[in-house]
């Protein structure tokens, strides 16, 4: 069960993402324990969580960041420090010019991309470690939108494509096949990777196990993960990297919102000052149903409402929730687990106000509003 915050939501602007620093530290301690038990290196995946005001804290526990673009790589370099890794399905010449001064590791998605950019990387004055993303053609991800090994996937190099390729200059391989899964999935995935790609390991220095590891979840089998990493390193002598994004901020933050109106229909609708489409896209894409403090499943409690967003999108609906007492206009509602894949994916559709960003430290009950957004933030994205 997600831990509940002890703060009063009234002290925050609305809407507002709130990072609970105590819960964030708890996640980081679990994740750092994997590093201590295995010697592997663990990177913050910026695509999942990039709240850089928390980087001074996170960088005490993790060894660097992984990026998917020059902008993310620059943020990792300038705000986090440590190692900076990058992978993208393809790079432009301009991307390479921007990335080479920033990154320590660069992974390529195809043999074509490696051959295209190889000379530029090798001519760099910096010593870069180059890798290839592989596709073991095995995944247990159920939602096709998030399945990197779906049929005809563009992500990664298959065994057939790797055969006969000149891998001179390649020091590691990278696979990412998981999404919100436990270490038993990694165990089965790793068996497939070894079965297909082990002959290539002898000339390598490192292996990146990618992301999707729900390490900080209460039921995650950390012991199994550590055993898998230690045994893999013992068999092949390769340095192992993990790059969780979601696990860093899992259950560590909330989205504070306000009821603006109650519309009476077959079931009453509460219109909020937040939006699934603009502020929590995974609710529509995954799909995902966040918990609400004090809320239950439809019909579980006496009063059931559809919670709906502020945009003009007809499907901007967060879901149906029930409450012990009727909702009132002006009432604050708090959505749980709202840090990962929210700030990094939100948008200004309809010019809807972006949520403020704040922190709460339960140790001394300190509340800090880090940033609020206004018209210029909306305008600056347009021309």
Residue, then its C-alpha position, 0 to 999 in steps of 0.5 A: x500500500x502506498x504511504x500516505x502523506x501527513x501534510x495538509x494539501x491546502x498549503x500547496x498551490x493547485x494543481x501541484x506535483x509534490x515530491x515527498x523527500x522522505x519517500x524518495x529517500x526510502x526508494x533510494x536506500x533500497x536501490x543503493x542496497x543493490x549497488x552495495x551488494x553487487x557492485x553494479x552501477x545504477x543510473x537515473x533514467x531521465x525519461x521517467x523522472x527529471x526533477x533536477x531540484x532533487x538531483x543533489x539528493x539522488x546523486x548521493x545514491x546513484x552513479x549517473x544518468x541515462x538520456x535519450x536526447x541531447x537535452x536530457x544528456x545536458x541536464x544529466x551532465x550539468x545538474x547531476x554529474x557522474x556518468x552520462x549514458x545515452x541511447x536513441x533509436x537514431x541520431x542526427x549529425x547535429x545530435x552527435x556534435x552535441x552529445x560527444x562533449x557530454x556523454x561517457x557511454x553512447x549506445x546505437x540502435x542499429x548497425x547502420x547507425x553505428x557505421x554512420x557515426x563511428x568515425x565521428x565518435x572514434x575521432x573524438x578527443x574524449x574516451x567514449x564507451x560505445x554500445x549496441x542495443x540488442x533485441x532478444x525478441x523476448x518480452x513479457x510486457x502486456x501493453x503493446x504500446x510499451x513492448x520494445x520486443x513486439x513484432x516489427x519493433x524498431x528498437x534494438x538489433x536482433x541476433x540475425x542482424x548482428x551476425x557478421x557485423x564489425x564490432x570493433x570499437x563496441x565495448x558493451x551491449x544494452x537490452x531494455x525489454x521490461x516495464x514495471x516488472x519484478x526480478x523473475x521477469x529479468x531472470x527469464x529475459x536474461x536467460x534468453x539474452x545469454x542463449x542468443x548473445x553470449x558468444x559476443x560477450x567475450x570481447x565486451x566490458x559491460x552490459x546494460x540491463x536497461x530499465x523497467x525494474x520495479x526495485x522499490x516496490x514492496x513486493x519486489x524480490x531484491x534478493x533475486x535481482x542481486x543473485x542474478x547480477x552477481x552470477x552474471x558478473x561472475x560468469x562473464x566478468x562484465x560490469x553491469x548497469x541498471x537504469x531504472x527511472x520509475x523505481x526512483x520516484x515510485x509512490x514518492x509523490x502526489x498531485x494536489x488538485x481542486x474540485x472546480x465544479x460538480x455536474x449532475x449526470x447519471x453519475x455525478x462528474x467532478x471537474x478538476x483543475x488538473x487534466x489526465x491529457x495534460x498532466x498525467x498522460x499515462x492515465x490515458x496511454x497505459x492506461x493507469x488508475x491512480x489512487x486518490x487519498x480518501x477515495x475508493x473503487x466505484x460503489x465501494x463508498x457511498x458517493x461515486x463520481x467521475x473525476x474529469x479533467x479541465x481540457x476540452x478533450x471529451x476523453x479527459x477522464x481520470x476515472x470513477x472514484x467513491x467517497x464517504x461524503x459528497x465532494x464539494x467545489x473548492x475541495x482538494x483531492x490528492x492523487x498518489x504516485x504522480x512523480x514518474x512519467x508526469x512532469x517529463x510528459x506533461x503538456x500545455x494542451x488548451x493552454x491548461x496551466x501546468x502544475x506547480x512543483x513542490x517538495x515536502x520533507x516529513x523530517x521537519x515538515x518543510x514545504x517548499x514550492x520549487x517552481x510555478x508556471x505561467x503564461x510565458x511558459x506556455x507562450x515560449x513553446x509556440x511562435 
